Amino acid sequence: MVLYQVAHVSTSYSQCWTEILYNGSILDAVYLDFSKAFDSVPHKRLLIKLQSYGVDGKVLQWIQSFLSDRRQKVYVSGAGSSWSYVTSGVPQVLFVCYINDMPEVVKSMI
């Protein structure tokens, strides 16, 4: 599995991009909003994708155990909701595994 590097756009990137454009070169950029993305990864689909990457055995079992039977409840002003099962949402490292194939499956329409 190849993990692609993800970088945040910062002032240094903006300065570099400004120089590229100032010199008459072409610059392509894609902005994606992942602000809620960690919370929306479906556990079953993630496990299938991890298997396709070759993750198996005890490692896959450990991840499945970590994601399975998770429950949460919410408290607001001292009042709590009932317990609900969590079927989506993952830590960042699992999110990166989930989106890792984006460069291969998303094709440019330009």
Backbone atoms as SQL, in Angstrom:
CREATE TABLE atoms (id INTEGER PRIMARY KEY, chain TEXT, resi INTEGER, resn TEXT, atom TEXT, x REAL, y REAL, z REAL);
INSERT INTO atoms VALUES
  (1, 'A', 1, 'MET', 'N', 0.846, -1.171, 0.000),
  (2, 'A', 1, 'MET', 'CA', 0.000, 0.000, 0.000),
  (3, 'A', 1, 'MET', 'C', 0.892, 1.234, 0.000),
  (4, 'A', 2, 'VAL', 'N', 0.617, 2.152, -0.881),
  (5, 'A', 2, 'VAL', 'CA', 1.339, 3.416, -0.960),
  (6, 'A', 2, 'VAL', 'C', 0.493, 4.464, -0.264),
  (7, 'A', 3, 'LEU', 'N', 1.058, 5.136, 0.723),
  (8, 'A', 3, 'LEU', 'CA', 0.343, 6.219, 1.392),
  (9, 'A', 3, 'LEU', 'C', 0.778, 7.532, 0.770),
  (10, 'A', 4, 'TYR', 'N', -0.190, 8.274, 0.281),
  (11, 'A', 4, 'TYR', 'CA', 0.104, 9.554, -0.343),
  (12, 'A', 4, 'TYR', 'C', 0.252, 10.618, 0.732),
  (13, 'A', 5, 'GLN', 'N', 1.130, 11.565, 0.486),
  (14, 'A', 5, 'GLN', 'CA', 1.337, 12.638, 1.450),
  (15, 'A', 5, 'GLN', 'C', 0.245, 13.690, 1.299),
  (16, 'A', 6, 'VAL', 'N', -0.239, 14.145, 2.432),
  (17, 'A', 6, 'VAL', 'CA', -1.254, 15.188, 2.438),
  (18, 'A', 6, 'VAL', 'C', -0.657, 16.383, 3.156),
  (19, 'A', 7, 'ALA', 'N', -0.725, 17.550, 2.529),
  (20, 'A', 7, 'ALA', 'CA', -0.144, 18.756, 3.119),
  (21, 'A', 7, 'ALA', 'C', -1.212, 19.824, 3.256),
  (22, 'A', 8, 'HIS', 'N', -1.110, 20.595, 4.303),
  (23, 'A', 8, 'HIS', 'CA', -2.013, 21.729, 4.489),
  (24, 'A', 8, 'HIS', 'C', -1.488, 22.915, 3.681),
  (25, 'A', 9, 'VAL', 'N', -2.389, 23.668, 3.119),
  (26, 'A', 9, 'VAL', 'CA', -1.993, 24.873, 2.390),
  (27, 'A', 9, 'VAL', 'C', -1.627, 25.925, 3.423),
  (28, 'A', 10, 'SER', 'N', -0.449, 26.451, 3.308),
  (29, 'A', 10, 'SER', 'CA', 0.015, 27.454, 4.263),
  (30, 'A', 10, 'SER', 'C', 0.548, 28.651, 3.503),
  (31, 'A', 11, 'THR', 'N', 1.049, 29.602, 4.252),
  (32, 'A', 11, 'THR', 'CA', 1.603, 30.807, 3.638),
  (33, 'A', 11, 'THR', 'C', 2.761, 30.463, 2.716),
  (34, 'A', 12, 'SER', 'N', 3.604, 29.500, 3.111),
  (35, 'A', 12, 'SER', 'CA', 4.747, 29.155, 2.266),
  (36, 'A', 12, 'SER', 'C', 4.292, 28.586, 0.925),
  (37, 'A', 13, 'TYR', 'N', 3.207, 27.767, 0.922),
  (38, 'A', 13, 'TYR', 'CA', 2.670, 27.261, -0.336),
  (39, 'A', 13, 'TYR', 'C', 2.118, 28.409, -1.171),
  (40, 'A', 14, 'SER', 'N', 1.409, 29.320, -0.536),
  (41, 'A', 14, 'SER', 'CA', 0.838, 30.444, -1.267),
  (42, 'A', 14, 'SER', 'C', 1.923, 31.277, -1.926),
  (43, 'A', 15, 'GLN', 'N', 3.026, 31.500, -1.221),
  (44, 'A', 15, 'GLN', 'CA', 4.131, 32.265, -1.789),
  (45, 'A', 15, 'GLN', 'C', 4.737, 31.518, -2.971),
  (46, 'A', 16, 'CYS', 'N', 4.907, 30.214, -2.826),
  (47, 'A', 16, 'CYS', 'CA', 5.462, 29.397, -3.910),
  (48, 'A', 16, 'CYS', 'C', 4.536, 29.446, -5.118),
  (49, 'A', 17, 'TRP', 'N', 3.227, 29.295, -4.874),
  (50, 'A', 17, 'TRP', 'CA', 2.255, 29.319, -5.967),
  (51, 'A', 17, 'TRP', 'C', 2.234, 30.676, -6.647),
  (52, 'A', 18, 'THR', 'N', 2.381, 31.746, -5.863),
  (53, 'A', 18, 'THR', 'CA', 2.401, 33.092, -6.439),
  (54, 'A', 18, 'THR', 'C', 3.587, 33.231, -7.385),
  (55, 'A', 19, 'GLU', 'N', 4.742, 32.723, -6.981),
  (56, 'A', 19, 'GLU', 'CA', 5.930, 32.782, -7.838),
  (57, 'A', 19, 'GLU', 'C', 5.718, 31.997, -9.127),
  (58, 'A', 20, 'ILE', 'N', 5.115, 30.822, -9.019),
  (59, 'A', 20, 'ILE', 'CA', 4.858, 29.996, -10.204),
  (60, 'A', 20, 'ILE', 'C', 3.974, 30.760, -11.186),
  (61, 'A', 21, 'LEU', 'N', 2.906, 31.342, -10.675),
  (62, 'A', 21, 'LEU', 'CA', 1.978, 32.084, -11.533),
  (63, 'A', 21, 'LEU', 'C', 2.626, 33.357, -12.085),
  (64, 'A', 22, 'TYR', 'N', 3.413, 34.037, -11.253),
  (65, 'A', 22, 'TYR', 'CA', 4.085, 35.260, -11.676),
  (66, 'A', 22, 'TYR', 'C', 5.041, 34.983, -12.835),
  (67, 'A', 23, 'ASN', 'N', 5.671, 33.799, -12.820),
  (68, 'A', 23, 'ASN', 'CA', 6.609, 33.416, -13.873),
  (69, 'A', 23, 'ASN', 'C', 5.916, 32.878, -15.116),
  (70, 'A', 24, 'GLY', 'N', 4.580, 32.874, -15.122),
  (71, 'A', 24, 'GLY', 'CA', 3.836, 32.450, -16.297),
  (72, 'A', 24, 'GLY', 'C', 3.623, 30.949, -16.401),
  (73, 'A', 25, 'SER', 'N', 3.970, 30.221, -15.360),
  (74, 'A', 25, 'SER', 'CA', 3.772, 28.775, -15.375),
  (75, 'A', 25, 'SER', 'C', 2.327, 28.437, -15.017),
  (76, 'A', 26, 'ILE', 'N', 1.958, 27.203, -15.262),
  (77, 'A', 26, 'ILE', 'CA', 0.605, 26.735, -14.976),
  (78, 'A', 26, 'ILE', 'C', 0.593, 26.028, -13.626),
  (79, 'A', 27, 'LEU', 'N', -0.454, 26.253, -12.868),
  (80, 'A', 27, 'LEU', 'CA', -0.594, 25.638, -11.552),
  (81, 'A', 27, 'LEU', 'C', -1.983, 25.037, -11.422),
  (82, 'A', 28, 'ASP', 'N', -2.049, 23.776, -11.077),
  (83, 'A', 28, 'ASP', 'CA', -3.314, 23.101, -10.792),
  (84, 'A', 28, 'ASP', 'C', -3.386, 22.831, -9.298),
  (85, 'A', 29, 'ALA', 'N', -4.532, 23.063, -8.700),
  (86, 'A', 29, 'ALA', 'CA', -4.705, 22.807, -7.271),
  (87, 'A', 29, 'ALA', 'C', -6.103, 22.266, -7.020),
  (88, 'A', 30, 'VAL', 'N', -6.197, 21.391, -6.033),
  (89, 'A', 30, 'VAL', 'CA', -7.481, 20.834, -5.624),
  (90, 'A', 30, 'VAL', 'C', -7.635, 21.082, -4.137),
  (91, 'A', 31, 'TYR', 'N', -8.753, 21.665, -3.751),
  (92, 'A', 31, 'TYR', 'CA', -9.057, 21.895, -2.345),
  (93, 'A', 31, 'TYR', 'C', -10.179, 20.968, -1.925),
  (94, 'A', 32, 'LEU', 'N', -9.958, 20.225, -0.860),
  (95, 'A', 32, 'LEU', 'CA', -10.978, 19.331, -0.337),
  (96, 'A', 32, 'LEU', 'C', -11.236, 19.692, 1.119),
  (97, 'A', 33, 'ASP', 'N', -12.487, 19.713, 1.511),
  (98, 'A', 33, 'ASP', 'CA', -12.854, 20.024, 2.887),
  (99, 'A', 33, 'ASP', 'C', -13.081, 18.723, 3.645),
  (100, 'A', 34, 'PHE', 'N', -12.139, 18.371, 4.510),
  (101, 'A', 34, 'PHE', 'CA', -12.247, 17.155, 5.291),
  (102, 'A', 34, 'PHE', 'C', -12.679, 17.443, 6.729),
  (103, 'A', 35, 'SER', 'N', -13.300, 18.582, 6.984),
  (104, 'A', 35, 'SER', 'CA', -13.610, 18.984, 8.355),
  (105, 'A', 35, 'SER', 'C', -14.483, 17.978, 9.096),
  (106, 'A', 36, 'LYS', 'N', -15.428, 17.354, 8.439),
  (107, 'A', 36, 'LYS', 'CA', -16.295, 16.365, 9.079),
  (108, 'A', 36, 'LYS', 'C', -16.020, 14.956, 8.568),
  (109, 'A', 37, 'ALA', 'N', -15.006, 14.800, 7.746),
  (110, 'A', 37, 'ALA', 'CA', -14.770, 13.530, 7.067),
  (111, 'A', 37, 'ALA', 'C', -14.442, 12.384, 8.024),
  (112, 'A', 38, 'PHE', 'N', -13.680, 12.658, 9.096),
  (113, 'A', 38, 'PHE', 'CA', -13.325, 11.591, 10.033),
  (114, 'A', 38, 'PHE', 'C', -14.571, 10.936, 10.619),
  (115, 'A', 39, 'ASP', 'N', -15.620, 11.747, 10.821),
  (116, 'A', 39, 'ASP', 'CA', -16.847, 11.248, 11.434),
  (117, 'A', 39, 'ASP', 'C', -17.737, 10.479, 10.474),
  (118, 'A', 40, 'SER', 'N', -17.431, 10.505, 9.197),
  (119, 'A', 40, 'SER', 'CA', -18.345, 9.915, 8.228),
  (120, 'A', 40, 'SER', 'C', -17.833, 8.636, 7.562),
  (121, 'A', 41, 'VAL', 'N', -16.684, 8.122, 7.989),
  (122, 'A', 41, 'VAL', 'CA', -16.142, 6.896, 7.391),
  (123, 'A', 41, 'VAL', 'C', -16.936, 5.697, 7.917),
  (124, 'A', 42, 'PRO', 'N', -17.600, 4.948, 7.024),
  (125, 'A', 42, 'PRO', 'CA', -18.348, 3.763, 7.464),
  (126, 'A', 42, 'PRO', 'C', -17.394, 2.621, 7.827),
  (127, 'A', 43, 'HIS', 'N', -17.577, 2.058, 9.013),
  (128, 'A', 43, 'HIS', 'CA', -16.662, 1.038, 9.520),
  (129, 'A', 43, 'HIS', 'C', -16.573, -0.185, 8.614),
  (130, 'A', 44, 'LYS', 'N', -17.714, -0.697, 8.154),
  (131, 'A', 44, 'LYS', 'CA', -17.691, -1.908, 7.325),
  (132, 'A', 44, 'LYS', 'C', -16.920, -1.680, 6.032),
  (133, 'A', 45, 'ARG', 'N', -17.141, -0.535, 5.392),
  (134, 'A', 45, 'ARG', 'CA', -16.446, -0.231, 4.142),
  (135, 'A', 45, 'ARG', 'C', -14.943, -0.062, 4.376),
  (136, 'A', 46, 'LEU', 'N', -14.582, 0.546, 5.498),
  (137, 'A', 46, 'LEU', 'CA', -13.163, 0.695, 5.839),
  (138, 'A', 46, 'LEU', 'C', -12.504, -0.671, 5.999),
  (139, 'A', 47, 'LEU', 'N', -13.154, -1.583, 6.696),
  (140, 'A', 47, 'LEU', 'CA', -12.579, -2.912, 6.906),
  (141, 'A', 47, 'LEU', 'C', -12.388, -3.651, 5.584),
  (142, 'A', 48, 'ILE', 'N', -13.347, -3.524, 4.685),
  (143, 'A', 48, 'ILE', 'CA', -13.222, -4.149, 3.363),
  (144, 'A', 48, 'ILE', 'C', -12.036, -3.552, 2.603),
  (145, 'A', 49, 'LYS', 'N', -11.892, -2.238, 2.681),
  (146, 'A', 49, 'LYS', 'CA', -10.785, -1.576, 1.985),
  (147, 'A', 49, 'LYS', 'C', -9.442, -1.989, 2.577),
  (148, 'A', 50, 'LEU', 'N', -9.368, -2.106, 3.902),
  (149, 'A', 50, 'LEU', 'CA', -8.125, -2.537, 4.533),
  (150, 'A', 50, 'LEU', 'C', -7.746, -3.945, 4.081),
  (151, 'A', 51, 'GLN', 'N', -8.747, -4.822, 3.970),
  (152, 'A', 51, 'GLN', 'CA', -8.482, -6.173, 3.466),
  (153, 'A', 51, 'GLN', 'C', -7.942, -6.126, 2.040),
  (154, 'A', 52, 'SER', 'N', -8.486, -5.238, 1.220),
  (155, 'A', 52, 'SER', 'CA', -8.008, -5.140, -0.170),
  (156, 'A', 52, 'SER', 'C', -6.569, -4.647, -0.229),
  (157, 'A', 53, 'TYR', 'N', -6.113, -3.928, 0.809),
  (158, 'A', 53, 'TYR', 'CA', -4.722, -3.477, 0.887),
  (159, 'A', 53, 'TYR', 'C', -3.802, -4.573, 1.418),
  (160, 'A', 54, 'GLY', 'N', -4.385, -5.696, 1.850),
  (161, 'A', 54, 'GLY', 'CA', -3.579, -6.788, 2.379),
  (162, 'A', 54, 'GLY', 'C', -3.499, -6.838, 3.892),
  (163, 'A', 55, 'VAL', 'N', -4.251, -5.993, 4.575),
  (164, 'A', 55, 'VAL', 'CA', -4.293, -6.045, 6.034),
  (165, 'A', 55, 'VAL', 'C', -5.168, -7.237, 6.415),
  (166, 'A', 56, 'ASP', 'N', -4.623, -8.143, 7.221),
  (167, 'A', 56, 'ASP', 'CA', -5.402, -9.316, 7.609),
  (168, 'A', 56, 'ASP', 'C', -4.927, -9.833, 8.962),
  (169, 'A', 57, 'GLY', 'N', -5.409, -10.982, 9.334),
  (170, 'A', 57, 'GLY', 'CA', -4.970, -11.613, 10.571),
  (171, 'A', 57, 'GLY', 'C', -5.276, -10.798, 11.809),
  (172, 'A', 58, 'LYS', 'N', -4.321, -10.814, 12.735),
  (173, 'A', 58, 'LYS', 'CA', -4.518, -10.168, 14.032),
  (174, 'A', 58, 'LYS', 'C', -4.643, -8.653, 13.919),
  (175, 'A', 59, 'VAL', 'N', -3.963, -8.062, 12.953),
  (176, 'A', 59, 'VAL', 'CA', -4.051, -6.606, 12.787),
  (177, 'A', 59, 'VAL', 'C', -5.469, -6.212, 12.384),
  (178, 'A', 60, 'LEU', 'N', -6.034, -6.911, 11.398),
  (179, 'A', 60, 'LEU', 'CA', -7.400, -6.624, 10.976),
  (180, 'A', 60, 'LEU', 'C', -8.383, -6.919, 12.102),
  (181, 'A', 61, 'GLN', 'N', -8.161, -7.992, 12.834),
  (182, 'A', 61, 'GLN', 'CA', -9.033, -8.323, 13.968),
  (183, 'A', 61, 'GLN', 'C', -8.982, -7.240, 15.034),
  (184, 'A', 62, 'TRP', 'N', -7.786, -6.713, 15.291),
  (185, 'A', 62, 'TRP', 'CA', -7.634, -5.662, 16.299),
  (186, 'A', 62, 'TRP', 'C', -8.400, -4.407, 15.881),
  (187, 'A', 63, 'ILE', 'N', -8.260, -4.011, 14.603),
  (188, 'A', 63, 'ILE', 'CA', -8.964, -2.826, 14.105),
  (189, 'A', 63, 'ILE', 'C', -10.470, -3.057, 14.168),
  (190, 'A', 64, 'GLN', 'N', -10.920, -4.247, 13.755),
  (191, 'A', 64, 'GLN', 'CA', -12.340, -4.569, 13.797),
  (192, 'A', 64, 'GLN', 'C', -12.857, -4.530, 15.234),
  (193, 'A', 65, 'SER', 'N', -12.088, -5.062, 16.162),
  (194, 'A', 65, 'SER', 'CA', -12.469, -5.034, 17.575),
  (195, 'A', 65, 'SER', 'C', -12.561, -3.595, 18.087),
  (196, 'A', 66, 'PHE', 'N', -11.602, -2.764, 17.669),
  (197, 'A', 66, 'PHE', 'CA', -11.603, -1.356, 18.078),
  (198, 'A', 66, 'PHE', 'C', -12.861, -0.635, 17.584),
  (199, 'A', 67, 'LEU', 'N', -13.301, -0.968, 16.364),
  (200, 'A', 67, 'LEU', 'CA', -14.448, -0.279, 15.766),
  (201, 'A', 67, 'LEU', 'C', -15.795, -0.888, 16.153),
  (202, 'A', 68, 'SER', 'N', -15.800, -2.117, 16.614),
  (203, 'A', 68, 'SER', 'CA', -17.061, -2.833, 16.859),
  (204, 'A', 68, 'SER', 'C', -17.665, -2.499, 18.222),
  (205, 'A', 69, 'ASP', 'N', -18.976, -2.533, 18.256),
  (206, 'A', 69, 'ASP', 'CA', -19.736, -2.365, 19.505),
  (207, 'A', 69, 'ASP', 'C', -19.394, -1.093, 20.266),
  (208, 'A', 70, 'ARG', 'N', -19.059, -0.050, 19.529),
  (209, 'A', 70, 'ARG', 'CA', -18.788, 1.246, 20.160),
  (210, 'A', 70, 'ARG', 'C', -20.112, 1.971, 20.354),
  (211, 'A', 71, 'ARG', 'N', -20.284, 2.562, 21.520),
  (212, 'A', 71, 'ARG', 'CA', -21.514, 3.296, 21.812),
  (213, 'A', 71, 'ARG', 'C', -21.161, 4.666, 22.368),
  (214, 'A', 72, 'GLN', 'N', -22.117, 5.588, 22.219),
  (215, 'A', 72, 'GLN', 'CA', -21.906, 6.929, 22.756),
  (216, 'A', 72, 'GLN', 'C', -23.229, 7.498, 23.221),
  (217, 'A', 73, 'LYS', 'N', -23.130, 8.463, 24.094),
  (218, 'A', 73, 'LYS', 'CA', -24.300, 9.241, 24.494),
  (219, 'A', 73, 'LYS', 'C', -23.868, 10.685, 24.649),
  (220, 'A', 74, 'VAL', 'N', -24.792, 11.583, 24.519),
  (221, 'A', 74, 'VAL', 'CA', -24.494, 13.013, 24.527),
  (222, 'A', 74, 'VAL', 'C', -25.177, 13.655, 25.730),
  (223, 'A', 75, 'TYR', 'N', -24.451, 14.535, 26.405),
  (224, 'A', 75, 'TYR', 'CA', -25.009, 15.291, 27.519),
  (225, 'A', 75, 'TYR', 'C', -25.073, 16.767, 27.152),
  (226, 'A', 76, 'VAL', 'N', -26.212, 17.369, 27.384),
  (227, 'A', 76, 'VAL', 'CA', -26.392, 18.802, 27.181),
  (228, 'A', 76, 'VAL', 'C', -27.081, 19.344, 28.412),
  (229, 'A', 77, 'SER', 'N', -26.445, 20.284, 29.077),
  (230, 'A', 77, 'SER', 'CA', -26.984, 20.901, 30.295),
  (231, 'A', 77, 'SER', 'C', -27.410, 19.854, 31.321),
  (232, 'A', 78, 'GLY', 'N', -26.596, 18.817, 31.465),
  (233, 'A', 78, 'GLY', 'CA', -26.867, 17.789, 32.467),
  (234, 'A', 78, 'GLY', 'C', -27.828, 16.701, 32.047),
  (235, 'A', 79, 'ALA', 'N', -28.508, 16.861, 30.932),
  (236, 'A', 79, 'ALA', 'CA', -29.449, 15.839, 30.456),
  (237, 'A', 79, 'ALA', 'C', -28.749, 14.977, 29.412),
  (238, 'A', 80, 'GLY', 'N', -28.837, 13.647, 29.593),
  (239, 'A', 80, 'GLY', 'CA', -28.158, 12.737, 28.688),
  (240, 'A', 80, 'GLY', 'C', -29.103, 12.035, 27.735),
  (241, 'A', 81, 'SER', 'N', -28.634, 11.774, 26.553),
  (242, 'A', 81, 'SER', 'CA', -29.401, 11.005, 25.574),
  (243, 'A', 81, 'SER', 'C', -29.287, 9.523, 25.902),
  (244, 'A', 82, 'SER', 'N', -30.014, 8.699, 25.181),
  (245, 'A', 82, 'SER', 'CA', -29.848, 7.257, 25.345),
  (246, 'A', 82, 'SER', 'C', -28.591, 6.831, 24.578),
  (247, 'A', 83, 'TRP', 'N', -28.066, 5.646, 24.929),
  (248, 'A', 83, 'TRP', 'CA', -26.889, 5.132, 24.252),
  (249, 'A', 83, 'TRP', 'C', -27.213, 4.793, 22.811),
  (250, 'A', 84, 'SER', 'N', -26.299, 5.126, 21.891),
  (251, 'A', 84, 'SER', 'CA', -26.446, 4.799, 20.469),
  (252, 'A', 84, 'SER', 'C', -25.165, 4.144, 19.986),
  (253, 'A', 85, 'TYR', 'N', -25.323, 3.161, 19.100),
  (254, 'A', 85, 'TYR', 'CA', -24.147, 2.517, 18.519),
  (255, 'A', 85, 'TYR', 'C', -23.495, 3.451, 17.509),
  (256, 'A', 86, 'VAL', 'N', -22.166, 3.433, 17.481),
  (257, 'A', 86, 'VAL', 'CA', -21.386, 4.253, 16.557),
  (258, 'A', 86, 'VAL', 'C', -20.993, 3.361, 15.390),
  (259, 'A', 87, 'THR', 'N', -21.477, 3.679, 14.191),
  (260, 'A', 87, 'THR', 'CA', -21.179, 2.855, 13.015),
  (261, 'A', 87, 'THR', 'C', -20.278, 3.567, 12.012),
  (262, 'A', 88, 'SER', 'N', -19.887, 4.782, 12.333),
  (263, 'A', 88, 'SER', 'CA', -18.968, 5.513, 11.468),
  (264, 'A', 88, 'SER', 'C', -18.095, 6.416, 12.328),
  (265, 'A', 89, 'GLY', 'N', -17.023, 6.886, 11.732),
  (266, 'A', 89, 'GLY', 'CA', -16.077, 7.742, 12.441),
  (267, 'A', 89, 'GLY', 'C', -14.845, 6.961, 12.834),
  (268, 'A', 90, 'VAL', 'N', -13.682, 7.500, 12.503),
  (269, 'A', 90, 'VAL', 'CA', -12.418, 6.798, 12.744),
  (270, 'A', 90, 'VAL', 'C', -11.317, 7.775, 13.132),
  (271, 'A', 91, 'PRO', 'N', -10.227, 7.270, 13.754),
  (272, 'A', 91, 'PRO', 'CA', -9.051, 8.107, 13.994),
  (273, 'A', 91, 'PRO', 'C', -8.391, 8.487, 12.670),
  (274, 'A', 92, 'GLN', 'N', -7.542, 9.500, 12.711),
  (275, 'A', 92, 'GLN', 'CA', -6.939, 10.046, 11.496),
  (276, 'A', 92, 'GLN', 'C', -6.181, 9.007, 10.687),
  (277, 'A', 93, 'VAL', 'N', -5.414, 8.127, 11.339),
  (278, 'A', 93, 'VAL', 'CA', -4.615, 7.164, 10.579),
  (279, 'A', 93, 'VAL', 'C', -5.509, 6.217, 9.771),
  (280, 'A', 94, 'LEU', 'N', -6.657, 5.839, 10.315),
  (281, 'A', 94, 'LEU', 'CA', -7.574, 4.986, 9.557),
  (282, 'A', 94, 'LEU', 'C', -8.267, 5.773, 8.453),
  (283, 'A', 95, 'PHE', 'N', -8.494, 7.060, 8.682),
  (284, 'A', 95, 'PHE', 'CA', -9.080, 7.903, 7.641),
  (285, 'A', 95, 'PHE', 'C', -8.133, 7.998, 6.451),
  (286, 'A', 96, 'VAL', 'N', -6.846, 8.154, 6.713),
  (287, 'A', 96, 'VAL', 'CA', -5.856, 8.229, 5.632),
  (288, 'A', 96, 'VAL', 'C', -5.863, 6.933, 4.827),
  (289, 'A', 97, 'CYS', 'N', -5.987, 5.798, 5.507),
  (290, 'A', 97, 'CYS', 'CA', -6.089, 4.520, 4.786),
  (291, 'A', 97, 'CYS', 'C', -7.353, 4.479, 3.940),
  (292, 'A', 98, 'TYR', 'N', -8.436, 5.049, 4.451),
  (293, 'A', 98, 'TYR', 'CA', -9.712, 5.017, 3.738),
  (294, 'A', 98, 'TYR', 'C', -9.669, 5.843, 2.446),
  (295, 'A', 99, 'ILE', 'N', -9.009, 6.995, 2.492),
  (296, 'A', 99, 'ILE', 'CA', -8.970, 7.871, 1.310),
  (297, 'A', 99, 'ILE', 'C', -7.715, 7.676, 0.472),
  (298, 'A', 100, 'ASN', 'N', -6.869, 6.744, 0.852),
  (299, 'A', 100, 'ASN', 'CA', -5.574, 6.567, 0.202),
  (300, 'A', 100, 'ASN', 'C', -5.662, 6.366, -1.305),
  (301, 'A', 101, 'ASP', 'N', -6.705, 5.734, -1.799),
  (302, 'A', 101, 'ASP', 'CA', -6.783, 5.435, -3.223),
  (303, 'A', 101, 'ASP', 'C', -7.404, 6.568, -4.046),
  (304, 'A', 102, 'MET', 'N', -7.693, 7.693, -3.419),
  (305, 'A', 102, 'MET', 'CA', -8.318, 8.809, -4.150),
  (306, 'A', 102, 'MET', 'C', -7.543, 9.221, -5.407),
  (307, 'A', 103, 'PRO', 'N', -6.207, 9.340, -5.350),
  (308, 'A', 103, 'PRO', 'CA', -5.489, 9.745, -6.575),
  (309, 'A', 103, 'PRO', 'C', -5.658, 8.756, -7.722),
  (310, 'A', 104, 'GLU', 'N', -5.937, 7.494, -7.394),
  (311, 'A', 104, 'GLU', 'CA', -6.099, 6.481, -8.430),
  (312, 'A', 104, 'GLU', 'C', -7.519, 6.405, -8.967),
  (313, 'A', 105, 'VAL', 'N', -8.514, 6.703, -8.122),
  (314, 'A', 105, 'VAL', 'CA', -9.901, 6.513, -8.549),
  (315, 'A', 105, 'VAL', 'C', -10.588, 7.803, -8.993),
  (316, 'A', 106, 'VAL', 'N', -10.078, 8.947, -8.570),
  (317, 'A', 106, 'VAL', 'CA', -10.663, 10.226, -8.988),
  (318, 'A', 106, 'VAL', 'C', -9.945, 10.677, -10.239),
  (319, 'A', 107, 'LYS', 'N', -10.667, 10.776, -11.311),
  (320, 'A', 107, 'LYS', 'CA', -10.080, 11.173, -12.594),
  (321, 'A', 107, 'LYS', 'C', -10.422, 12.633, -12.884),
  (322, 'A', 108, 'SER', 'N', -9.475, 13.340, -13.419),
  (323, 'A', 108, 'SER', 'CA', -9.672, 14.742, -13.775),
  (324, 'A', 108, 'SER', 'C', -10.631, 14.865, -14.949),
  (325, 'A', 109, 'MET', 'N', -11.501, 15.841, -14.895),
  (326, 'A', 109, 'MET', 'CA', -12.432, 16.104, -15.967),
  (327, 'A', 109, 'MET', 'C', -11.947, 17.263, -16.830),
  (328, 'A', 110, 'ILE', 'N', -10.705, 17.717, -16.607),
  (329, 'A', 110, 'ILE', 'CA', -10.174, 18.868, -17.339),
  (330, 'A', 110, 'ILE', 'C', -9.552, 18.396, -18.628);
